[in-house]
């Protein structure tokens, strides 16, 4: 079963471009090869960033990934964070 973890950040006063670079650096060492991490910037709104962590097969794990939990915690210093976990509808 595929899963999608979404970390949505509404930034308080910083540029999303600068923060996106910092996120890329932070996840470079944490990606374990089982998923794909993509960073999105909301079109027309500089203060919204979404990080998507897509995983195919959950290996029996329940709940958010360690990477997702780490990112959500670290990004909370920059603004309001919403962290959700989605499962593929079968």
NORPE-V153398 format. One record per residue. N is the residue number from 1. RES is the residue in one letter. SS is DSSP state (2 for helix, 1 for strand, 0 for the rest). OMEGA is omega in radians with two decimals (NA if undefined). Layout:
N	RES	SS	OMEGA
N	RES	SS	OMEGA
//
This chain:
1	X	0	3.11
2	X	1	3.12
3	X	1	3.10
4	X	1	3.09
5	X	1	-3.12
6	X	1	3.03
7	X	1	-3.10
8	X	1	-3.11
9	X	1	2.97
10	X	1	-3.00
11	X	1	3.07
12	X	0	2.96
13	X	0	3.10
14	X	0	3.09
15	X	0	3.13
16	X	2	3.13
17	X	2	3.14
18	X	2	-3.11
19	X	2	3.12
20	X	2	3.09
21	X	2	3.12
22	X	2	3.12
23	X	2	3.13
24	X	2	3.12
25	X	2	-3.11
26	X	2	-3.07
27	X	2	-3.10
28	X	2	-3.10
29	X	0	-3.06
30	X	0	-3.10
31	X	0	-3.03
32	X	0	3.09
33	X	0	-3.13
34	X	0	-3.10
35	X	1	3.11
36	X	1	3.12
37	X	1	3.13
38	X	1	3.12
39	X	1	3.13
40	X	1	3.02
41	X	1	-3.10
42	X	0	-3.13
43	X	0	3.09
44	X	0	-3.13
45	X	0	-3.04
46	X	0	-2.99
47	X	0	3.14
48	X	1	3.10
49	X	1	3.06
50	X	1	3.06
51	X	1	3.12
52	X	1	3.08
53	X	1	-3.10
54	X	1	3.12
55	X	1	3.08
56	X	1	-3.06
57	X	0	-3.09
58	X	0	3.11
59	X	0	3.13
60	X	0	-3.12
61	X	0	3.03
62	X	0	3.09
63	X	0	-3.10
64	X	0	3.12
65	X	0	3.05
66	X	2	3.11
67	X	2	3.13
68	X	2	3.11
69	X	2	3.13
70	X	2	-3.14
71	X	2	-3.14
72	X	2	3.13
73	X	2	-3.11
74	X	2	-3.09
75	X	2	3.14
76	X	0	3.09
77	X	0	-3.08
78	X	0	-3.12
79	X	1	-3.09
80	X	1	-3.09
81	X	1	2.98
82	X	1	-3.08
83	X	1	-3.12
84	X	1	3.12
85	X	1	-3.10
86	X	1	3.07
87	X	1	3.12
88	X	0	3.07
89	X	0	-3.13
90	X	0	NA
//
